[in-house]
């Protein structure tokens, strides 16, 4: 994703933005110790993020970080791919789907003859999350994960700088045979303007890398564009975030039963006090974040945990609350350092910072985050970071 598109990534995940000329990769402000476990031997037992976790009877521990560990990057599928961002996904049939947004190429792709695919995907085993299975064609190109419509493809072929991008978010196991994938429909303008025109859905089979797109949007203007992003207590949480002033972002909150996550009529909206079926009553209830956080119910902390990136910084912020609508605690932060790597592009910040509850330890004391790290303009990688809580 181009670094000037940061505000549009807010509907996907907490995101970075253009920085000044300070090289964040030279700043080591981490104050935690790192362990030495290899990613291949990490404890990635599946944690259930969809149900309430019973408390132990002991008082909840404070939120504090005991250690960090860089687990490595999600490898690119071929030499034709030069970089990508994203790193969301979900578990279906015991397999872990990874979704990626703009995937930059060293050659023109055969689909729309541009040097970017706006959505790609890979699969792995939750026990070995970095061992990606990501098919490529005979020339080394991965598939476009969310198919374009005929009109979108024609626009891209005519002028890709003023065409369409389909940026994928998470995948949700609704109990059906196929997983539900959500994505943003993005209209490009002159290669640097990005307008979200709707939140779409698609269906994906286990180990497939091309989804089947649903014909209508889940949310589209003039409604707020709620992007489903987290699963807690049997519900999908969806977020609609927008700028609310200088360097300020406010988010509205919606939810639907997990089994009905693809049905617009199943959603209800938080009005600041309670859930309501009327979308016009949706209030700005999340005002501490730079965009939609990833939220989980953490059994170690015995409360909800939110992970997000700080606005205009690579800093990761962790907060806790007793209710998904807040109030949320002051943040505990993770700064770039030896284990949490900073961007190599001096004009950028890390972004799309997400927790992956499916990779957490069963007791919740170790969690795994993904983040997109710019390496140079129009290039970047997605890395995994294990965080051990005190």
C-alpha positions as CSV (number, residue, x, y, z in Angstrom):
1,X,0.0,0.0,0.0
2,X,1.3,3.5,-0.8
3,X,2.2,5.3,2.4
4,X,-0.2,8.2,1.5
5,X,-3.1,5.9,1.7
6,X,-2.9,5.5,5.5
7,X,-6.3,7.0,6.3
8,X,-8.0,4.4,4.1
9,X,-6.2,1.6,5.9
10,X,-8.0,2.7,9.1
11,X,-11.0,0.5,8.0
12,X,-8.7,-2.5,7.8
13,X,-6.6,-2.1,10.9
14,X,-4.6,0.3,12.9
15,X,-2.2,2.0,10.4
16,X,0.8,4.1,10.0
17,X,1.2,7.3,8.1
18,X,3.9,9.3,6.3
19,X,6.6,10.3,8.7
20,X,9.3,12.9,8.7
21,X,12.9,12.0,7.6
22,X,13.7,10.4,10.9
23,X,15.0,6.8,10.3
24,X,12.9,4.8,12.8
25,X,15.0,1.7,12.1
26,X,17.9,3.2,14.0
27,X,16.0,3.8,17.2
28,X,16.0,1.1,19.9
29,X,13.6,2.0,22.6
30,X,12.5,-1.5,23.6
31,X,12.9,-2.2,27.3
32,X,11.9,-5.8,27.3
33,X,13.9,-9.0,27.1
34,X,13.5,-11.3,24.1
35,X,13.3,-15.1,24.2
36,X,15.1,-17.3,21.7
37,X,12.4,-19.7,20.6
38,X,12.4,-20.4,16.8
39,X,9.1,-19.6,15.0
40,X,8.9,-23.3,13.9
41,X,8.8,-24.4,17.6
42,X,6.6,-21.6,18.9
43,X,3.6,-22.5,21.1
44,X,0.8,-21.8,18.6
45,X,-1.9,-23.9,20.1
46,X,-5.3,-22.6,18.9
47,X,-7.1,-20.3,21.3
48,X,-10.8,-19.8,21.1
49,X,-11.5,-16.1,20.6
50,X,-15.2,-16.5,20.1
51,X,-16.4,-17.3,23.6
52,X,-16.1,-15.8,27.1
53,X,-13.2,-17.1,29.0
54,X,-13.9,-18.1,32.7
55,X,-11.9,-16.2,35.2
56,X,-9.6,-18.0,37.7
57,X,-10.9,-16.3,40.8
58,X,-7.6,-14.5,41.2
59,X,-7.5,-10.7,40.7
60,X,-6.7,-9.8,37.1
61,X,-3.0,-9.0,36.6
62,X,-2.0,-5.6,35.4
63,X,-1.2,-5.2,31.7
64,X,2.6,-5.3,31.4
65,X,5.0,-6.7,28.9
66,X,7.7,-9.3,29.9
67,X,9.3,-10.0,26.6
68,X,9.3,-9.7,22.8
69,X,10.4,-12.0,20.1
70,X,10.6,-11.4,16.4
71,X,9.3,-14.6,14.7
72,X,10.3,-13.6,11.2
73,X,8.6,-12.5,8.0
74,X,5.9,-14.1,6.0
75,X,7.9,-15.1,2.9
76,X,7.0,-13.8,-0.6
77,X,5.8,-16.4,-3.1
78,X,8.4,-15.8,-5.8
79,X,11.0,-13.4,-7.1
80,X,8.3,-11.7,-9.2
81,X,6.7,-10.4,-6.0
82,X,8.7,-7.5,-4.6
83,X,6.6,-6.7,-1.4
84,X,3.2,-6.6,0.1
85,X,1.2,-5.6,3.2
86,X,-1.7,-6.9,5.1
87,X,-1.4,-10.0,7.2
88,X,-4.9,-10.6,8.3
89,X,-6.9,-13.8,7.9
90,X,-8.3,-16.5,10.1
91,X,-8.7,-20.2,10.7
92,X,-10.9,-22.6,8.6
93,X,-10.8,-26.4,8.8
94,X,-7.7,-26.3,11.0
95,X,-5.8,-24.2,8.3
96,X,-4.7,-20.6,8.7
97,X,-5.5,-18.2,5.9
98,X,-3.3,-15.1,5.4
99,X,-4.6,-12.2,3.3
100,X,-2.5,-9.5,1.8
101,X,-3.3,-6.2,0.2
102,X,-1.3,-4.4,-2.5
103,X,1.3,-7.0,-3.7
104,X,3.9,-5.2,-5.8
105,X,5.5,-7.0,-8.7
106,X,8.7,-6.7,-10.7
107,X,6.8,-7.4,-14.0
108,X,3.4,-6.7,-15.4
109,X,0.8,-9.2,-14.3
110,X,-1.3,-11.1,-16.9
111,X,-4.6,-10.0,-15.4
112,X,-4.6,-6.2,-15.8
113,X,-1.1,-5.6,-17.1
114,X,-0.1,-3.5,-14.1
115,X,2.7,-4.1,-11.6
116,X,0.4,-4.7,-8.6
117,X,-2.2,-7.2,-7.5
118,X,-4.5,-5.6,-4.9
119,X,-5.3,-8.9,-3.1
120,X,-3.3,-12.1,-2.7
121,X,-3.5,-15.0,-0.1
122,X,-1.6,-17.9,1.4
123,X,-2.3,-20.7,3.8
124,X,-0.3,-22.3,6.6
125,X,-0.6,-24.6,9.6
126,X,-1.3,-22.8,12.9
127,X,1.6,-24.8,14.3
128,X,4.0,-23.5,11.7
129,X,2.5,-20.2,10.6
130,X,5.5,-19.0,8.5
131,X,5.5,-22.1,6.2
132,X,3.2,-20.6,3.6
133,X,1.5,-22.5,0.8
134,X,1.0,-19.9,-1.9
135,X,0.6,-21.2,-5.4
136,X,2.0,-19.2,-8.4
137,X,1.5,-19.6,-12.1
138,X,4.3,-20.6,-14.5
139,X,5.7,-17.1,-14.6
140,X,5.8,-16.7,-10.8
141,X,2.6,-14.6,-10.3
142,X,0.2,-15.4,-7.4
143,X,-3.5,-15.2,-8.1
144,X,-5.7,-12.2,-7.5
145,X,-7.4,-13.3,-4.3
146,X,-10.6,-11.2,-4.6
147,X,-11.8,-11.4,-8.3
148,X,-12.5,-8.1,-10.0
149,X,-15.9,-7.5,-11.7
150,X,-15.8,-7.1,-15.5
151,X,-16.1,-3.4,-15.1
152,X,-13.4,-3.1,-12.5
153,X,-11.0,-5.2,-14.6
154,X,-11.7,-3.1,-17.7
155,X,-11.0,0.1,-15.7
156,X,-7.7,-1.3,-14.5
157,X,-6.7,-2.5,-17.9
158,X,-7.5,1.0,-19.4
159,X,-5.8,3.0,-16.6
160,X,-4.6,1.2,-13.5
161,X,-3.8,4.5,-11.7
162,X,-7.5,5.3,-11.9
163,X,-8.8,1.8,-11.5
164,X,-9.9,-0.4,-8.6
165,X,-8.2,-2.1,-5.7
166,X,-9.9,-4.8,-3.5
167,X,-8.1,-4.8,-0.1
168,X,-8.9,-7.9,1.9
169,X,-9.4,-8.0,5.7
170,X,-10.0,-11.0,7.9
171,X,-11.7,-14.3,7.2
172,X,-14.3,-15.7,9.6
173,X,-15.5,-19.2,10.2
174,X,-19.2,-18.8,10.3
175,X,-19.9,-22.6,10.5
176,X,-20.5,-22.9,6.8
177,X,-18.2,-25.0,4.5
178,X,-16.5,-21.9,3.2
179,X,-15.0,-19.0,5.2
180,X,-16.3,-15.5,4.9
181,X,-13.8,-12.9,3.7
182,X,-14.4,-9.2,4.0
183,X,-12.7,-6.6,1.8
184,X,-12.7,-2.9,0.9
185,X,-13.6,-1.8,-2.6
186,X,-11.2,1.0,-3.3
187,X,-11.3,3.5,-6.2
188,X,-7.9,4.8,-7.1
189,X,-7.3,8.3,-8.3
190,X,-4.1,9.2,-10.1
191,X,-2.3,6.4,-8.2
192,X,-2.4,8.3,-4.9
193,X,-6.0,8.9,-4.1
194,X,-7.9,6.1,-2.5
195,X,-11.7,6.2,-1.9
196,X,-13.5,3.4,-0.1
197,X,-16.7,2.7,-2.0
198,X,-18.0,-0.3,0.0
199,X,-17.3,-3.3,2.2
200,X,-17.7,-6.5,0.2
201,X,-17.8,-10.1,1.1
202,X,-16.5,-13.3,-0.6
203,X,-16.4,-17.0,0.2
204,X,-13.2,-19.1,0.4
205,X,-12.6,-22.8,0.5
206,X,-9.8,-24.4,2.6
207,X,-6.5,-24.0,0.8
208,X,-8.0,-22.0,-2.1
209,X,-6.3,-18.8,-3.1
210,X,-9.1,-17.3,-5.2
211,X,-12.4,-16.4,-3.4
212,X,-15.9,-16.4,-4.8
213,X,-17.2,-12.9,-4.5
214,X,-20.7,-12.1,-3.3
215,X,-22.7,-9.9,-5.6
216,X,-23.6,-7.1,-3.1
217,X,-21.8,-5.1,-0.5
218,X,-22.2,-5.7,3.2
219,X,-22.0,-1.9,3.9
220,X,-21.8,0.9,1.3
221,X,-22.3,4.7,1.3
222,X,-24.2,6.6,2.5
223,X,-24.1,4.2,5.5
224,X,-20.9,4.1,7.6
225,X,-18.7,1.4,6.1
226,X,-18.4,-1.0,9.0
227,X,-15.5,-3.4,8.4
228,X,-15.7,-6.7,10.4
229,X,-12.4,-7.2,12.2
230,X,-12.5,-9.2,15.4
231,X,-14.4,-12.1,17.0
232,X,-15.3,-12.1,20.7
233,X,-18.1,-13.7,22.7
234,X,-19.6,-15.4,19.6
235,X,-19.9,-12.1,17.8
236,X,-18.0,-10.4,14.9
237,X,-17.1,-6.8,15.8
238,X,-17.1,-4.3,13.0
239,X,-15.6,-0.8,13.0
240,X,-16.3,2.4,11.0
241,X,-13.5,4.9,11.6
242,X,-13.0,8.4,10.3
243,X,-10.9,11.5,11.0
244,X,-12.5,13.7,13.7
245,X,-10.0,16.6,13.7
246,X,-6.3,17.2,13.4
247,X,-4.6,13.8,14.2
248,X,-7.7,12.4,15.7
249,X,-9.7,9.4,14.7
250,X,-13.1,8.2,16.0
251,X,-14.6,4.8,15.4
252,X,-18.2,3.5,15.5
253,X,-18.8,0.0,16.7
254,X,-21.1,-2.7,15.3
255,X,-21.6,-6.4,16.0
256,X,-23.4,-9.5,14.6
257,X,-23.6,-13.1,15.6
258,X,-20.6,-14.9,14.0
259,X,-22.9,-17.3,12.0
260,X,-24.6,-14.2,10.4
261,X,-21.5,-12.1,9.9
262,X,-22.2,-11.8,6.2
263,X,-25.8,-10.6,6.7
264,X,-26.4,-6.8,6.9
265,X,-29.7,-7.2,8.7
266,X,-27.9,-9.1,11.6
267,X,-25.8,-6.2,12.7
268,X,-26.6,-3.9,15.6
269,X,-24.8,-0.7,16.5
270,X,-23.5,0.8,19.8
271,X,-25.0,4.2,20.6
272,X,-22.6,4.9,23.5
273,X,-24.8,3.1,26.1
274,X,-26.3,0.0,24.5
275,X,-26.6,-1.9,21.3
276,X,-29.3,-0.7,18.8
277,X,-30.6,-2.1,15.5
278,X,-30.7,1.4,13.9
279,X,-27.5,2.3,12.2
280,X,-28.3,6.0,12.5
281,X,-27.9,5.7,16.3
282,X,-24.3,4.5,16.0
283,X,-22.0,6.7,18.1
284,X,-18.3,7.3,18.1
285,X,-17.5,5.0,21.0
286,X,-13.8,4.3,20.4
287,X,-11.8,7.6,20.5
288,X,-8.5,6.5,21.9
289,X,-7.3,4.5,18.8
290,X,-5.7,5.5,15.5
291,X,-8.1,3.2,13.7
292,X,-10.0,0.0,14.3
293,X,-8.2,-2.1,16.9
294,X,-8.0,-5.9,17.0
295,X,-9.9,-7.0,20.1
296,X,-9.8,-10.3,21.9
297,X,-10.9,-11.8,25.2
298,X,-7.6,-12.6,27.0
299,X,-7.8,-15.3,29.6
300,X,-4.5,-14.3,31.3
301,X,-5.7,-10.7,31.7
302,X,-9.3,-11.8,32.4
303,X,-10.6,-8.9,30.3
304,X,-10.6,-7.6,26.8
305,X,-7.4,-6.7,25.1
306,X,-7.1,-4.2,22.2
307,X,-4.1,-3.9,20.0
308,X,-3.5,-0.9,17.7
309,X,-0.8,1.3,16.3
310,X,-0.2,4.8,17.5
311,X,-1.1,7.5,15.0
312,X,1.9,8.9,13.0
313,X,4.3,6.4,14.7
314,X,5.4,2.8,14.6
315,X,4.6,2.4,18.3
316,X,2.2,-0.5,19.2
317,X,-0.4,0.3,21.9
318,X,-2.1,-2.3,24.1
319,X,-5.1,-1.5,26.2
320,X,-7.6,-3.4,28.3
321,X,-11.3,-3.0,29.2
322,X,-14.2,-4.8,30.8
323,X,-16.4,-4.1,27.9
324,X,-15.6,-4.0,24.2
325,X,-17.1,-0.5,24.0
326,X,-14.8,0.7,26.7
327,X,-13.7,2.6,28.7
328,X,-10.3,1.5,27.7
329,X,-7.2,1.8,29.8
330,X,-4.2,4.0,29.1
331,X,-1.9,2.2,26.6
332,X,1.1,0.0,27.4
333,X,3.4,0.5,24.4
334,X,5.9,-1.4,22.4
335,X,8.6,0.6,20.7
336,X,10.8,-0.5,17.8
337,X,14.0,-2.2,18.7
338,X,15.9,-5.5,18.4
339,X,12.7,-7.7,18.2
340,X,10.1,-5.2,16.9
341,X,11.7,-4.0,13.7
342,X,11.2,-0.5,12.4
343,X,10.6,0.5,8.8
344,X,13.6,0.8,6.4
345,X,11.8,3.5,4.5
346,X,12.6,6.7,6.4
347,X,9.4,8.3,5.4
348,X,7.0,5.6,6.7
349,X,5.7,3.9,9.8
350,X,4.7,0.3,10.5
351,X,1.0,-0.2,10.1
352,X,-1.8,-2.8,9.9
353,X,-0.9,-4.1,13.4
354,X,-3.1,-7.0,14.4
355,X,-3.3,-9.6,17.1
356,X,-3.9,-13.2,16.0
357,X,-5.8,-15.0,18.8
358,X,-5.4,-18.3,16.9
359,X,-1.7,-18.2,17.5
360,X,-1.9,-17.2,21.2
361,X,-0.9,-19.6,24.0
362,X,-4.0,-21.2,25.5
363,X,-3.6,-19.2,28.8
364,X,-3.2,-16.0,26.9
365,X,0.1,-15.0,28.4
366,X,1.8,-15.1,25.0
367,X,0.1,-13.5,22.1
368,X,1.3,-13.0,18.5
369,X,0.9,-9.8,16.5
370,X,1.5,-9.2,12.8
371,X,2.5,-5.9,11.3
372,X,3.3,-4.4,7.9
373,X,6.8,-2.9,7.7
374,X,7.7,-0.6,4.8
375,X,11.1,-1.3,3.4
376,X,11.2,1.3,0.6
377,X,8.5,3.1,-1.4
378,X,6.0,0.6,-2.8
379,X,7.8,-2.2,-1.0
380,X,7.4,-3.9,2.4
381,X,7.0,-7.1,4.3
382,X,4.7,-8.6,6.9
383,X,6.3,-9.8,10.1
384,X,5.2,-11.7,13.2
385,X,6.0,-10.6,16.8
386,X,5.4,-12.7,19.9
387,X,4.6,-10.7,23.0
388,X,4.9,-12.3,26.5
389,X,2.7,-10.6,29.1
390,X,3.7,-10.5,32.8
